[in-house]
Amino acid sequence: MYWYITLFILYFGAMFGIACYYFYKIKTYEDYMISSWSTGFWKITGTIISTNAGAAVFIGWVGLGFTVGLSGYVKFAMVAYIFSLILVIFFAKPLRRQKLFTLADLFTARFGGRAGIIPSILSAIIYSVPTLGLQLIGMSTVFNITSGWDQSTGLIVGTILILIFSILGGLPATIITDAMQSILILIGLIVLAITVVMHVGGFSELFANTSWEFLSPISADGVTDTLLYALSVGPFYLVWQSTWQRIFAAKDEETALKAGVIGHIIVMVISFLPFLIGVSARQFVDLNMQQDLVFSYVTNELLPTPIAAIVFVALLAALMTGATSFNLQGASNLTRDLYQVLINPKASNKKLLLISRISVAIMTLLGLVVAFFITNINDAYRWALMVNGVMLVFPFLAIMFWSRVTKKGVLISMVGSLIIVIIYPYLGLPFDQALVGYSLSLILVVGVSLLTKHDKSEIPKAAYKYKLEDYK
């Protein structure tokens, strides 16, 4: 326990030291939320790695490998990073060119007025809050394994730590700590993967003693099930605001593109390791163990205490920076798209900075409340991804490429697809929930746009070819 306590104190001490440094350095809302669009290649690359390696990777994906095998990598991880690479390769430059803060800014720039409010609320409440809750659950699990704290104590302590760090340091502190912690995360995953595989006798013994069901890239339910599962997860990453935030924070378009590509290729490779760890754990872990506990059990049982402490610090690093990314993402929505648009359009930069910090506190506390109700990390995360993807992907693509799309078409598409994806499980119909949601979203955004006209606040230009100032 002393190893754990010592390393945890050193880690959090360093984190808060960096946060305090940026607290005095941050002067504007732009500094706090988007790092003044000035972040370099290595920092962007590092923050992409750290943000993508949160509770879902360390805890959820080890558990998924344990329960379904390597097909989980194809259905969940690989497809996520393929779509992330599509976003970066095709949209990083045009998005960075806009110099925006949030996804909702794109809607407001195109349609004017309050068009960004709906996607802003949906992004903050349906995605940022539950995924922040997942990070808190991950932190409480680490505290339980290493210190014996119950879940409630761990959740409250994690909330306090995240609040202090993110309120003080904002995105600049998150990005710099992400860049440093990415190395720790890579080392932790590699060490644990090697240890677990060696424990079961190496790859030859692992393959010999594991049924094909858990080694196959296609799930036991067949290709269709694998593709439908991937559909419920992958498209969301085209509108994942954490990646957008990194694109906006980059110092120029080339940095946004290159760092985004390198960062996501790295996480695509290392994200295979949690599934490998989970499959290997089936050789010596009770198969009835709850899947979200497998990672912590394996780490605690197989690694010497000093090494296990480093791995747990790597996990805490991923969870902390993931949590700060998500609460800053949600806070940006509340500040930019709700407060500035609805309440105080003429707010000063100093006022926006204050509201941003208050919004961070609100998002973090909401995440704490939700954390008490989450029972399965993978299921909660998949639901958040599916709902946001269904609502936002086709409206986003229409804004980028189709000058004919109208405000009514986009808004009706978002609201209609949200309603259907929520009530669909209760209708008893045989079709896949995500497939129905995406189909309805596409039909509504195209159909309603063709049946309606642009109003005076709209700028009928495809955003892919224009800068933000072209909308003014």
C-alpha positions, 0 to 999 in steps of 0.5 A, a space after each residue: 500500500 505504501 508504494 501506491 500512496 507514495 506514487 499517487 501523492 507524487 503524481 497528483 502533486 505534479 498534476 496540481 503543480 502544473 494546474 497552478 502554473 497555468 492558473 496564473 498564466 491563463 488570462 482569457 476564455 480562449 486560453 482556458 477552453 481552446 489553448 488559444 489555438 496555439 498547441 504544437 505537434 507533440 502536445 496534440 499527439 500526446 493528448 490524443 493518446 491520453 484522452 483515448 485511453 480512459 476508463 473504456 480502454 483500461 477497464 471496459 475493453 479489458 472486460 470486453 476482451 474477457 467476455 467476448 474476445 478479440 472480436 470486441 477490438 474490431 467491433 469497438 476499438 478499431 472501428 472507432 479509430 478508423 472513423 477518427 482517422 476519417 475525421 482527421 484526414 478529411 476534416 482537420 484542415 477545414 475545421 481548424 480553418 474555422 477557428 471554432 470552440 465547439 461543434 455547435 459553433 458550426 451549426 450557429 455559423 451556418 444557420 445563425 442565432 440559436 441553431 447551436 443550442 440543441 446540439 450543444 445541450 445534447 452533446 453536454 448532457 448525453 455524452 459528456 456527463 455519462 462519459 465523465 461518470 465513467 472516468 469517476 467509476 474507474 478512479 473509484 475502482 483504483 482507489 478501492 483496489 489500492 486503498 480499500 476505499 468503498 465506491 462512494 468514497 472513491 467517487 467523491 475523492 475523484 470528483 474533488 481531484 478532477 474539480 481542482 485540476 480542471 478549474 485551475 488549469 483548463 485545457 492548457 494544463 490538460 494538454 501538457 499533462 496528457 503529452 507527458 502521461 501518454 508515455 506512462 500510459 503506453 508503458 503501463 499497457 505494454 508491461 501488463 500485456 507482456 506480463 499476462 501473456 507470459 503468465 499463461 505460457 506465451 502466445 503458443 499456449 494462449 492460442 492452444 488453450 483459447 477457443 476460436 470464439 474468443 480469438 476470432 475477429 468476427 463475433 460468434 453471432 456472425 458478420 452482420 452482428 459485428 457490422 451492426 455493433 460497429 455501426 452503433 459506435 464508429 460514426 460517433 467519432 466523426 462528431 466527437 468533440 474531444 477530437 474537434 477540440 484538439 483540432 481547434 487547439 492546434 497551432 495550424 492546419 498542418 499540425 492538426 492533420 499530422 498530429 491527429 493521424 499519428 496520434 490515432 494510429 498509435 491508439 489504434 495499435 495500443 488499443 489491441 492490448 486491453 483485449 489481449 489482456 482480457 482474453 489471456 485473463 480467461 486462463 486464470 481468472 474466475 469466469 464469473 468475475 464482473 467484467 469491469 473488475 478484471 483489469 484491476 484484479 489482473 494488475 494487482 495479482 500478477 505484478 510486483 507492488 512497485 510495478 503495479 503501482 506504476 500501472 495504476 498511476 498510468 490508469 489514474 493518469 488516463 482517467 484524470 485527463 479523460 475526465 478533464 477533457 469531458 468536463 471541459 467539453 461540456 463546460 464549453 457547450 454550456 458557456 459558449 452555446 447557452 450562456 453567451 447565446 441565450 443569457 449574455 451575448 455581450 459578455 466580456 472575456 473575463 466573465 466568460 472565463 468565470 462562467 467556464 470555470 463554474 460550468 466545469 464544476 456543474 459538469 463534474 458534479 453531474 458526472 458524479 451523480 450519474 456515476 452512482 447509477 452506472 452498472 456497466 462501463 461498456 454498455 453505458 459508453 456504447 449507448 452514449 456513442 450511439 445516441 450522439 452519433 445518430 443525432 449529429 453525424 448526418 446533420 454535420 455532413 450536410 452542413 459541411 457538404 450540402 448548401 441546400 440543407 436548411 435549419 429546419 431540416 437539421 433541427 427536425 432530424 436531430 430531434 426526430 432521431 433522438 426520439 426514435 432511438 430512445 423509444 425504439 427498444 420498447 417498440 418490439 421491432 426486429 430491426 437494429 436500433 442504431 440502423 433505424 436511427 441513422 436511416 431516419 436521421 438521413 431521411 429527415 435531414 434530406 427530406 425536410 431540407 428539400 421541403 423547406 426554404 432557407 430563412 434570413 439568418 442562414 448562409 447557404 454555403 457548404 462549410 467545407 470550402 469556407 472560413 468562418 468569416 465568410 459567413 459574416 
